[in-house]
Amino acid sequence: MKFLLNANCESNNTLLSVLGYQEFAKDVLFDFLEANQQNIIIEFNSQRQNATDEIQLAAAGY
């Protein structure tokens, strides 16, 4: 997953506006994670199983 947030650095950004960008990014990320929780878990478990299988094959000498 990639997330890109561009901030306008030419204007006078205050700490408050930067914190606003941070809150926005955090909210977007949390919304994404909640909406895709089951898919993320399924994909994670699949990749974990693939890694485990590769380790077992390597340990067996294949």
Secondary structure as GFF3:
##gff-version 3
##sequence-region A 1 62
A	DSSP	alpha_helix	15	35	.	.	.	ID=ss1
A	DSSP	alpha_helix	37	60	.	.	.	ID=ss2
###
